[in-house]
Amino acid sequence: MLELNGIHKTFNIGTINEKKALMDVSLKVDEGDFITVIGGNGAGKSTMLNIIAGVFSPEQGSIMIDGIDVTKMTEFKRASMVGRVFQDPMVGTASKMNIEENLALANRRGKRRGLNWGIKKDERELFKQKLKMLDLNLEDRLTTKVGLLSGGQRQALTLLMATLIKPKVLLLDEHTAALDPKTASKVLSLTEEITSSENITTIMITHNMKDAIKYGNRLIMMMGGKIIYDVKGEEKAKLTVQDLLAKFEQSTGGEFANDRMLLS
């Protein structure tokens, strides 16, 4: 479903601030894979997701999504293939629009626009049905402005919007990091439920090692712009946090120090 071949990305080329963000990154992702991605700050995790989404273009390498070469395709043209949920709950929704208007925008992703009435009766029923899955009582608040929702409600809504039209690839960039532990657990459970039932190919960045082990069928560790560890299936299921810490230490030649990940 997704293939990265020899991706290189450098920021501020030729300046004192030059930063090699990705170095010869190659990755093949099968349809239905749920990959968790961990790594220290500056490892290249978010850059990789932005490369897939088309926010950045690589200097070298190619990107294939479902057999289509999208390397030179602009971000907005990839929008019909890629769903995204960001770390900030305020980013994925339009706060001054109501819930059903936000869902209507998501439901038209990749489709031709016309001059018909914005939201039809059958579409509104679909929205209610989907919102009921979230178990947040939002199905009875279709006309509520999204800006009045809590961070967790907005993030759950953003997740629903990103998957309303099944994307080829779903990108989750620390989408629970800004939420309290209870709400984060709820959103992660919804994530697993939606991606599993719809068989959505998913890549999720997280700083929480327990979540990286618990969710998905495959785990990738990044460091210094490279993939240094790739494990899946039964081997992944047997991993512990201590195993991951040992892998970090082995790769760096010293003790792993990243407060955010350790505290998670």
N, C-alpha and C positions, 0 to 999 in steps of 0.2 A: 504493500500500500504506500510506503514511503521509503525512499532511498536517497541517502546523502553519499556522494562520492568525492573524496579528497577535498573537502571544504576548507578553504583558508579565508580568514577575515582579520584584517588589521585596521585599527583606528589611528587617525592622526599620522598617516604615513609620512615619513621624512621629517618629522618634528621631534623635539625633545620629549614630547608626550606620546610618542609612538607606542602602541600597545597591540601585541599579537593576541587576539581574543580567541581565535580558533586556528588550529594547526593540523591540517591533513585529517580532518574528521570524516570518517566513513561510518555509515549506519544503515542497516536494512531492517525495516519494521514490517512484520507481517500483518495482514488484516486481522483486526480484533485484538492485537497486542495492547496491553496496558503497561507502559514502561514508567517506572519511577526513576527520577534523576536526582542524584545528590552530588555535593561537592562544596568546597570552601568558597569564600567570596572571591570573585574574579576568575572562577574556574571555566567560565564560558557557557554556563547553562542557559541563561536568558538570551545570550547572543545566538545560540543554536536555535532556540525557538523563534527568535526574530528573523533569522535566515529562512527558516521553513515558511513563516508567514509572509515573507516578502518585504519586511520593514527594512532590512539591510540586504545588500547584494554582495556575494562573495567575490574575492579577487580571482580565486581559482576554484574549480570543482563544479559539480552539477547537482541539481535537486529534481527528483522524480516523485510525483504524486499520482498513484494509481496508473502508472505507465505513461504519464504525460510529463514532458520536460518543462518545468516551471521556472528554471533558473533565471530567465530574463523577464518573467512575467511580473507585472506590477502587483503591489499588495491588494489593490481593490479588485483586480481580476482573479486573484486567488481566493477572494472572500467566500465564494460559493463552495470551495473545497475545504476551507480551514475554519474551525470554530475556536474561539479563544476566551479564556477567563483569566483576568489579571489579579494581581495581589490586592490592589485597591478596589474595594466594593463599589466605589463611586465611578469607576472608569467604564464598566460594561453596560451601563444603562443611561437613559436620558431622564434626568431627575425631574424636569418640568413637564414631562409627559406622563400619562397614567399607565397602569400596568398593562391593560389590553393594547394600548398604542405601542408600547415597547415590544410586546409580543408580535404585534402585526408587522412591525419593521423586520423582526427576526424571521417571520414566516415568509417574507418576500425576498429573502436573501437569494441572489442568483436568478431571480425571476424577472420577467418583463413587467414594467409598471404600466398601468392604464389609468382611465379616468372614472372607474367605477367607485361606488361608495367604499370608504376605507376599510370597514370591518363588517363582514356579513354575519348573519345569524349562526350558520354552521361553523364559521371560524371562531366565533365567540364561545360556542359550546366546546370546541376543541381546546381552547385556552383554559376553560374551567376544568376540563378533564385532566389536562396536563398539570395545572396548578394544584389539583387535589392530591396528586402524587407527592407533592412536597410536604404535605401535612403541616402547613403553616397558616391555614385558613385564609389564603390569599384568593381562593376561587370566588369568594363573595365580596372581594374588594377590587374588582376590575377597573373601577373608575378612580381609584386612589392614586394620587401622585406618587411616583416612585421615590421622590425625595423625602417622603414622610416615612419610608420603611427603615427598619433597622439595618445595620451592616450585614448581618447574617441573612436577612430576608432578601436584601438586594443581591447578595452573592448567589443565593439559591436561584433567584430569578435570572441572573446572568447565565448561570449554568444551564437553565432550561432554555433560554434564548439561544445559547451556543449550540444546542443539540436539537432544537425544534425541527429544523431541516437537517437531517443526518449529515454531518460533515465527513469528508474523507479522513480527516485527521483532527483530533481535538487536542488543543494545547492549553495546559493548566500551569500557569506561572506562579507558584506559591499561593494558590487561590484561597487558602485558609489561614495564611500567616497573620492577617490583620484582625482575625476573629478570636473571641475568647475560646478556651478549650472546649466547652460544651457545644457551642455553636459550630466550631471547627469540626468536631466529631460528627455532628449532624450533616454538615455539608459534604464531608468525605463519604459518609454512608450513602447520601443521595448520588454522589458522583459514581460510586461503585454500582449502585442499582441501575442508574441510567445507562452507563457505558456497557454494562453487562447485558442488559435486556435488549439494547439496540446494537450490540456487537460493534461498538465504536472504537476505532484505533486511537489510542490515547497516550500522550506523553505528559507526565506530571512532575514538575520540579517541586521538591520539598526540602526543608532543612531538618525535618523531623525524621530521624533514623528509624524509629519504630514504625512510623507511617510508611516509610519507604519499603520496609520489609513486609508489612501487613498487606498493603494494597498492590494490586497488579501481578502479572506473571513474569515480569522481567525487571531487573534493576541495573542501572548504569551509574558508574561513578566517574566524575570528570575532575580534572586537575590541570591547571596550566594550559587550557585550551585543547586538551586531548581527552579522549575516552580511555581511562586506565583500567577499567573493570567492567565486565558485562556478564551478568549471571541471570539464569532464568529457570523456570520449572521447579523441580524438586530441590535442586541445589539452592535456589533462592529461598524456598520455603524453610529451609533448615538454618538460614542465616540468623545471627544474633547481632545486637548493637556492638558487642565486643569484637565480633568478626570484622565489622566495618571499620571500627577504630583501628584495628590491627592492620587492615589493608591500607588505610590512610598513612599510618606510620611507616609501613613498609615502602610505600611509594615515595614518601618525602624523605625517608632516611632519618626521621626524627619523630618526636612526639607531636601528635595532632593537636592543634590549638585553634578552635573556632567556638567562641563562647555561645553563639547563637545555636549552633547545632548541638553542642553538649548540653545546654539548658533545655533544648527540645526533648 
